[in-house]
Amino acid sequence: MGSVDQQSLAEYCEQLAKTTHAAAGKMALLSAEVKNRCLLLAADLLVKQQEQILAANSKDLAEAPKYNLTPAEVDRLKLDAKRIAEMAEGIRAVASQRDPIGEVISSEVRPNGLVVDKVRVPLGVIFFIYESRPNVTADAAAICIKSGNGVILRGGKEAVYSSRAILQCIWQAAEQTGVPKEAIGQVEVVDREAVGQLLKMSRWIDVAIPRGGKSLIQRVAEEAKMPVIKHYDGNCHIYVDRSADLNMAGEILFNAKCQRMGVCNAAESLLVHRQIAPRFLEVVRDRLIPFGIELRGDSEVCKQIKDAKLASEEDWGTEYLGPILSVKIVESLEEAITHINHYGSHHTDAIVTNDREAAETFCRGVDSSAVMVNASTRFNDGGQLGLGAEIGISTDKFHARGPCGVAELTSYKYVIHGQGQVRV
């Protein structure tokens, strides 16, 4: 569906929202068995139909230059057999999880005999807006099916062919297993104003989740009339404490920075305690510079690493998503915590230390959605933390924080059982 006039666009968006809302009501009644059958079949179909998906992805990649995508964005867009297999495994992992819907979170019998249960329920309809990540289509649909929600998917135009091919597999699985296909909606209008129209429809849509560049997320947060689950940047830190095992710290830093740079949980900033700085900066120089990483450090770092460039104030707060790392020497653990809380994005931050008290202080003091002790920041990921696929990562404190999997797409209601009680 191409561009349409404003009246037709508004009507199209309202109809899409209403249809998904109606189907979401049916999703809430599905059994765990039905939802799991749908997910397992969808995973199988992704693998069986991978040639069609790869052919669609090739079309997207061929058109990438006209969208001026960065190398990191092209990497996110590209699919291969391995990534499709990983998508399928992510869906199977979601299917294997305990179904949260209907879970009794707490139960209490009141003095008058009323039984008050707090029961987990779906959120309703989720409007999910994302860029250049066709695999996220599968993740989001799977999580919403498992959690009994409806979803309206708005992927980027740069991944339109890939996303459509993936959704064909999921729609096919839904039709064959009794899951309402209409609960997995897709915005087929290329006009960006469609997003603006849907963000107004709080009557039919319960929550918006943007996943992509900062400008996209800011736009959604500003325009949405419903709650938004989001994070802006991934300026993730690694702090190497004075008691750290330097070999371990080197491995963790290399993995966090170099394993995959164009993702939100990659390390962008390094803090080093002064007592071990002379020794550890040698490790940094020997491991990262040969890998092509540009180091931007404070004046002392630049004295010890001749290839380092002097960092600006802006560098301390920048998410590079590429081969640049800011490096700063700190006097204490407390200074490291203060620096992270000031310049960080509350996403993922790590400490490398053999001092248990220092680790506990870091975990209490750093205000981030995930804090790592002696582990790479790259583990802040739904699949790595046992959530299966994830629909996004939240750095907010309401309603969810960290990777958002099945449980994070639920709310609760009170169910009260009586035997004729009336209030006096």
C-alpha positions in Angstrom: 0.0 0.0 0.0 1.6 3.3 -1.0 1.0 6.9 0.1 -2.7 7.9 0.6 -4.5 11.1 1.4 -4.9 12.1 5.0 -8.5 11.1 5.4 -7.9 7.7 3.9 -4.8 7.3 6.0 -6.7 8.1 9.2 -9.4 5.6 8.2 -6.9 2.9 7.4 -5.1 3.3 10.7 -8.3 3.4 12.7 -9.5 0.2 11.0 -6.2 -1.5 11.6 -6.2 -0.5 15.3 -9.9 -1.6 15.8 -9.3 -5.0 14.1 -6.2 -5.7 16.2 -8.0 -4.7 19.3 -10.9 -7.1 18.6 -8.5 -9.9 17.9 -6.5 -9.1 21.1 -9.6 -9.9 23.1 -9.6 -13.4 21.6 -5.9 -13.8 22.2 -6.5 -13.4 26.0 -8.7 -16.5 25.9 -6.3 -18.8 24.2 -4.8 -21.7 26.1 -1.0 -22.1 26.5 -1.2 -25.2 24.3 -2.7 -23.4 21.3 -0.2 -20.5 21.5 2.7 -22.9 21.8 1.6 -24.9 18.8 1.4 -21.7 16.8 4.9 -20.7 17.8 6.5 -24.0 17.2 5.0 -24.3 13.7 6.1 -20.7 12.9 9.6 -21.6 13.9 9.6 -24.6 11.6 8.1 -22.6 8.7 10.9 -20.0 9.0 13.5 -22.7 8.5 11.5 -24.5 5.7 10.9 -21.2 3.9 14.3 -19.7 4.4 15.0 -19.5 0.6 12.0 -17.2 0.2 13.0 -15.1 3.2 16.6 -14.8 1.9 15.3 -13.8 -1.5 13.2 -11.1 0.1 16.2 -10.0 2.2 18.3 -9.7 -1.0 15.8 -7.1 -2.3 16.1 -5.1 0.9 19.9 -5.2 0.7 19.9 -4.2 -2.9 17.9 -1.1 -2.0 19.9 -0.2 1.1 22.2 2.4 -0.7 19.2 4.6 -1.5 18.4 4.8 2.2 22.0 5.8 3.1 22.3 3.1 5.6 25.5 2.9 7.7 27.6 -0.3 7.8 26.1 -1.0 11.2 22.6 -0.6 9.9 23.3 -2.9 6.9 24.7 -5.5 9.3 21.4 -5.3 11.3 19.4 -5.7 8.1 21.3 -8.7 6.6 19.9 -12.2 7.1 21.6 -15.5 6.4 20.8 -19.1 7.2 22.4 -18.8 10.6 20.4 -15.8 11.6 17.2 -17.4 10.4 18.0 -20.5 12.5 18.6 -18.2 15.4 15.2 -16.5 14.9 13.6 -19.9 14.9 15.4 -20.9 18.1 14.3 -17.7 19.7 10.7 -18.5 18.9 11.1 -22.0 20.3 12.6 -20.6 23.4 9.6 -18.3 23.9 7.3 -21.3 23.4 9.2 -23.3 26.0 8.6 -20.7 28.7 5.9 -20.9 31.3 2.7 -19.1 30.2 2.3 -16.1 32.4 -1.4 -15.5 31.6 -3.6 -16.5 34.4 -0.8 -16.8 36.9 -1.9 -15.9 40.4 0.7 -13.4 41.6 -0.7 -13.3 45.1 -3.7 -14.5 47.0 -5.3 -13.4 50.3 -8.3 -14.4 52.3 -9.9 -11.4 53.9 -11.5 -11.5 57.4 -15.0 -11.4 55.7 -14.1 -14.5 53.7 -13.4 -12.8 50.3 -10.6 -14.4 48.4 -8.6 -11.7 46.7 -6.4 -12.9 43.8 -3.9 -10.8 41.9 -3.9 -12.4 38.4 -1.5 -11.7 35.5 -3.2 -10.6 32.2 -2.1 -9.4 28.8 -1.5 -5.6 28.2 -3.9 -5.7 25.2 -2.6 -4.1 21.9 1.0 -3.2 21.4 2.1 -0.8 18.7 5.7 -1.8 17.9 7.8 0.5 15.7 11.3 -0.6 14.7 14.0 0.0 12.1 16.3 -2.2 9.9 15.9 -5.3 12.0 13.8 -7.9 10.1 14.6 -10.6 12.7 12.8 -8.4 15.3 9.6 -9.0 13.4 9.7 -12.7 14.4 10.8 -11.8 18.0 8.0 -9.3 18.6 5.3 -11.5 17.0 6.3 -14.5 19.1 6.4 -12.6 22.4 3.0 -11.0 21.8 1.5 -14.4 20.8 2.9 -16.0 23.9 1.7 -13.2 26.2 -1.7 -13.1 24.7 -1.4 -9.7 23.2 -2.3 -8.2 19.9 0.4 -6.4 18.1 0.6 -3.8 15.3 4.0 -4.0 13.6 5.6 -1.0 11.8 9.0 -2.0 10.5 11.3 0.3 8.6 10.9 0.7 4.8 14.4 -0.6 4.4 13.3 -4.0 5.6 9.9 -4.2 4.1 10.4 -7.3 1.9 12.2 -9.3 4.7 9.6 -8.5 7.3 6.7 -9.4 5.0 8.3 -12.8 4.2 8.8 -13.5 7.9 5.2 -12.5 8.7 3.9 -14.8 6.0 5.3 -17.7 8.0 3.7 -16.5 11.3 0.3 -15.8 9.7 0.4 -19.2 8.1 1.1 -20.8 11.5 -1.6 -18.8 13.1 -4.2 -19.8 10.6 -3.3 -23.5 11.0 -3.4 -23.5 14.8 -6.5 -21.4 15.7 -4.7 -18.2 16.6 -6.5 -15.1 15.2 -4.3 -13.9 12.4 -5.7 -10.4 12.8 -4.0 -10.1 16.2 -0.7 -9.8 14.4 -1.2 -6.7 12.3 1.2 -4.9 10.0 1.2 -1.3 8.9 1.5 -1.5 5.1 1.4 2.2 4.5 4.9 3.7 3.7 3.8 7.2 4.8 5.5 8.1 8.1 2.3 9.9 9.1 0.8 6.5 9.7 2.9 6.2 12.8 1.6 9.6 14.0 -2.0 8.5 13.4 -1.7 5.3 15.3 0.1 7.0 18.2 -3.1 9.0 18.8 -5.3 5.9 19.1 -5.1 5.2 22.8 -8.7 3.9 22.7 -7.5 0.9 20.7 -3.8 0.7 21.5 -2.5 0.1 25.1 1.2 0.7 24.8 3.8 1.8 22.2 7.3 0.3 21.9 9.8 2.0 19.7 13.0 0.2 18.8 15.6 2.0 16.7 17.5 5.3 16.4 17.2 8.0 19.0 15.2 10.3 16.8 12.5 7.6 16.2 12.3 7.0 20.0 12.0 10.7 20.8 9.3 11.1 18.2 7.2 8.3 19.6 7.7 9.5 23.2 6.6 13.0 22.3 3.6 12.0 20.2 2.2 8.9 21.9 -1.1 9.2 23.7 -0.5 5.9 25.4 2.4 4.7 27.6 5.7 4.1 25.9 8.3 1.4 26.8 11.7 2.6 25.5 15.4 3.3 25.8 17.2 6.1 24.0 21.0 5.2 23.9 23.3 2.4 24.8 26.3 4.2 26.3 27.5 1.2 28.2 30.5 1.3 30.5 33.1 -1.1 31.8 34.9 -0.1 35.0 38.1 -2.0 35.8 38.6 -1.9 39.5 42.0 -1.8 41.3 41.5 -5.5 42.3 40.6 -6.8 38.9 42.2 -9.7 37.2 43.6 -7.8 34.2 43.6 -10.8 31.9 39.9 -11.3 32.6 39.3 -7.6 32.2 41.0 -7.6 28.8 38.8 -10.4 27.6 35.6 -8.9 28.9 36.5 -5.5 27.3 37.4 -7.0 24.0 34.2 -9.0 23.8 32.0 -6.1 25.0 33.5 -3.7 22.4 34.5 -5.8 19.5 32.2 -8.8 19.3 29.5 -6.7 17.6 29.8 -2.9 17.6 26.5 -1.7 16.1 24.3 -2.9 19.0 23.0 -1.1 22.1 24.7 -3.4 24.6 28.2 -3.0 23.2 30.7 -1.1 25.4 31.3 2.5 24.5 33.2 3.8 27.6 36.1 2.4 29.7 36.9 3.6 33.2 40.2 2.4 34.8 41.2 2.8 38.5 44.4 4.8 38.8 46.2 2.1 40.7 46.1 -0.4 37.8 45.9 2.1 34.9 49.6 1.8 33.8 49.4 -2.0 33.5 45.8 -2.3 32.1 46.2 0.5 29.5 49.0 -1.6 28.0 46.4 -4.4 27.6 43.9 -2.0 26.1 46.5 -0.7 23.6 47.7 -4.2 22.6 44.1 -5.7 22.3 42.1 -2.9 20.8 44.3 -0.7 18.6 45.3 -3.7 16.3 41.6 -4.4 16.0 41.1 -0.9 14.5 39.5 0.7 17.6 40.1 4.4 18.0 40.7 5.4 21.7 39.6 8.8 22.9 41.0 9.4 26.4 41.7 12.0 29.0 45.1 13.7 29.1 46.7 10.9 31.2 45.4 8.2 28.9 46.9 10.1 26.0 50.3 10.2 27.7 50.3 6.5 28.2 48.9 5.5 24.8 50.5 7.5 22.1 47.8 6.6 19.5 45.0 7.8 21.7 43.2 11.0 20.9 42.1 13.6 23.5 38.5 13.1 24.4 36.0 15.9 24.4 33.2 16.4 26.9 30.8 15.1 24.3 32.8 11.8 24.0 31.9 10.7 27.5 28.2 10.6 26.7 28.3 9.3 23.1 27.0 5.9 21.8 29.4 5.3 19.0 28.0 2.1 17.5 31.4 1.7 15.9 35.1 1.4 16.4 35.6 4.2 19.0 36.0 3.8 22.7 36.3 6.6 25.3 38.8 5.9 28.1 39.1 7.6 31.5 41.3 7.1 34.5 39.3 7.5 37.8 40.6 7.8 41.4 38.0 5.6 43.0 35.0 3.3 42.7 32.9 6.2 43.9 34.2 8.4 41.0 33.4 5.6 38.5 29.8 5.3 39.8 29.3 9.1 39.7 30.7 9.2 36.1 28.5 6.4 34.9 25.3 7.8 36.4 26.1 11.3 34.9 27.2 10.3 31.4 25.6 6.9 31.0 22.2 6.0 29.5 21.1 3.6 32.3 21.3 0.7 29.9 24.2 -1.7 30.8 27.3 -1.1 32.9 29.9 -3.6 34.2 32.5 -3.8 36.9 35.5 -6.1 36.7 36.8 -6.8 40.2 37.9 -9.4 42.7 36.6 -7.3 45.6 33.1 -8.5 46.7 32.4 -5.3 48.6 33.3 -3.2 45.6 31.0 -5.3 43.4 28.1 -4.9 45.8 28.7 -1.1 46.0 28.8 -0.8 42.2 25.6 -2.8 41.8 23.8 -0.7 44.4 25.1 2.6 43.2 24.9 2.3 39.4 21.4 3.3 38.2 21.1 1.1 35.1 18.6 -1.5 33.9 21.4 -4.1 34.0 24.6 -4.3 36.0 27.3 -6.9 35.2 29.9 -8.2 37.6 32.9 -9.8 35.8 30.9 -10.3 32.6 30.5 -8.6 29.3 27.8 -6.0 28.7 26.8 -8.0 25.7 24.9 -10.4 27.9 22.1 -7.8 28.5 19.9 -9.5 25.9 16.7 -11.4 26.2 18.1 -14.6 24.7 21.2 -14.6 26.9 19.2 -13.9 30.1 16.7 -16.7 29.6 13.9 -14.7 28.1 14.1 -16.1 24.6 13.4 -13.4 22.1 12.9 -9.9 23.4 10.8 -7.0 22.0 13.1 -4.3 23.3 15.1 -3.1 26.3 13.7 -0.5 28.6 15.8 2.0 30.6 12.6 3.4 32.2 11.4 2.4 35.7 7.7 2.0 34.8 6.3 -0.4 33.7 9.2 -2.6 32.7 13.0 -2.4 33.0 15.8 -4.2 31.1 15.0 -6.8 28.4 11.3 -7.0 27.7 10.2 -10.6 27.2 6.9 -12.3 27.8 6.4 -11.4 31.4 7.1 -7.7 30.7 4.2 -7.6 28.3 1.6 -8.4 31.0 -0.2 -6.4 33.6 -2.5 -7.7 36.4 -6.0 -7.5 37.6 -7.7 -8.3 40.9 -10.1 -11.3 40.8 -12.3 -11.5 44.0 -14.3 -14.6 44.9 -17.1 -14.3 47.4 -20.0 -16.3 48.8 -22.6 -13.6 48.9 -20.7 -11.0 50.9 -22.1 -7.4 50.8 -20.4 -4.4 52.2 -21.7 -2.8 55.3 
